[in-house]
Amino acid sequence: MKPWQVLESKQLINERWLQLHEQRVRLANGHEIERFHVIHGPDWASVLCVTNDSEVVLVRQYRHGVSSPSLELPAGVIEPHETPEEGARRELLEETGYESDDWVSIHSVSTEPARHSTRAHFFCARGARRTRPAAPEASEVLEQVAVPLSDLKRLALDGSIFHGVHIGAILAAFARGLV
């Protein structure tokens, strides 16, 4: 398929975590869309952390977009100087105090391909051990939640974990035999 042709583009928002562009585009069939919005944000990394005791270390935090606490995999923005795995390792240590020597990529995905440019990179850290207390950023109020690995798939399917791309990563890890 041919990409859309951008006829005009203007930036509406330019903030640290969010850039919003309004574009006039022409589709391959010639149809034009006068006002199409593209959202840019930083890529981020997330970790399915499994301890030596076969527990999964999750975090619960308030998510303002849905006005609710969310049970999730530890995750955060990849800094400009980091690879996705380096960002995942740093975020896991900051948010949970856990480290691992056994890392494997689960997959990298587009978080919402219709309008967002952001990609999320998921890793599995196996044999994880706590090496220090968690030290989240001031903007993060986190509660650590350890669950048996045997319960993780159920939590991903019964609505306890509702972050869509996290669910996808969890199910992909099971399907690939990583956990």
N, C-alpha and C positions, 0 to 999 in steps of 0.2 A: 504494500500500500504506500501511496505517496504521502509524505508529510504535508500538513497544512502550511499554506503560505502566510506568513505574518506580514500584513499590509501596513499596519501601524501598531505601535506599542508605547504605552506610557505607564510609568511607575506611579502607583497610587499610595503605596505604603513602603517605607524602607526603614525597618527596625531590626534590632539584633537578631531576633528569632523569626522574623516574618517579613517577607517582601511580597507585595501583591502587584501584579501587572494586569492592566486591561489591554486587550489586543483586539484588533479587527483582523479577522483571518478569512482566507479563502480555502475551501475544501477541494479535494481532488476533482470532485464533480462540478466545480464552479460555484457552488453555493457559498455565500458570504455570511459570516456571523459578525455582527457589528460590535458586540461587547462580550468577549470571552475572557474570563478571569483565570489567571494562572498564579498559583501560590507556591512560593519558594521558601524553604526552610532548611536548616542544616540537617545533614544525614545523622543518624544515631545508631547506636549499637545496644544490643540486649543479650542477656546471658541466662540460659537454662543451667542453673548451678546445682549439681548433684553432689552431696557429701559422701564420705566413706561409709556413713551409716544409712545410705540409700534414702536420704531426705532431700527434698528440693527446697532451696532457700528462695522465698518470694518476698516481695515488699507490698505493703498496703499504703496507699497515699491518696489524699483527696485530689480529685481531678475536677477543676472548676468548669471545664467545658460540659460535663455531664452532671455537675453539682452533686457528686457522690464519691465516696471512697472507692478505690479500684485495687483489686488484687492483681499483681503483675509480676513479670520477670524483672529483675534489676536492669535498668537501662539508662541511657543518657546520650547527650550530644557528643559527637566525635569532634575533638579539637582539630584545628587546621593542620597541625604538625603530626597528627596521629594517623595510623592505619586503623581500619575498623576493629581489628583484634586488639590493638593497643588501647583503643577507647573502651572496648568491652572489659578488658582486664582492669583498667583504672576505675571504671564505674562500679564493677563488682566489688572491688576493694573499698571504695569510698562508701557505697551504700550498705554493705553488709559486713565488711571486715574479712571476707573470704578470699582465698587465692587457690589456684589450681595449677598443676603442671601438665594436665591432660586437656588440651583445648582442641575442639574440632568445629569447623563451620557447619551450621545447619543450612542456612541459605541467606540470600539477600533479596529483598523484595521492594517493590514500589508500594508506599503506604496507601496511596489513593491515586491511581494513574490517570484518571480523567482530568484532574485539575492541579495536582501537586507534583512537584519535582523531587520531593524527599524520598530517600531510600533508607531502609532499615536493614541492619546486618545482624543476624542472629548466630550465636555461638553456644556450644554446649561445653561446660567446664565440669569435668568428671573428677571424682576423688578430691573434692574441694575440702579445705580445712580453714577454720578461723585462725587468722594470724594476728589480728588486732581488733580493737573496737571499731565499729562503723564510724565514719566521719562524713556524713552527708553535707552538702552545701547548705548555707543558711536558708535558701529558698526551697529546701526539701524537708518536709516533715514526714518521716517514714516509720513504719512499724514493720519489723521483720517477722515473717511467718514461715515456719518450717513445717512442711507437710511430707508425709510418706510418698515416695515416688509412685507407689501403687495407687495413690489417690489422684495423681496429677491429671490423668486423662479425663477422669470424671469431672474434676473441677473445671477443665477446659470445655466440657460439653454440657454441664448443667447450669451454666450462667454465673457460677462463682467467679470465674475469670471471664471478663467480657471485652477485653481489649482485643479487637479482631485479629491484628497481625501477630499478637502474642499467641493467640489460639492456633493460628496457622503454623507458627514455628514449633509449638509444642507437639502438634499432631505430625508435623514433618519429622521431628526428632524420633517419635515413636515409629513412624513408617519406615524410616531409614535404619532402625535398630541402634540408634545412638544412645538410647536410654532403655 
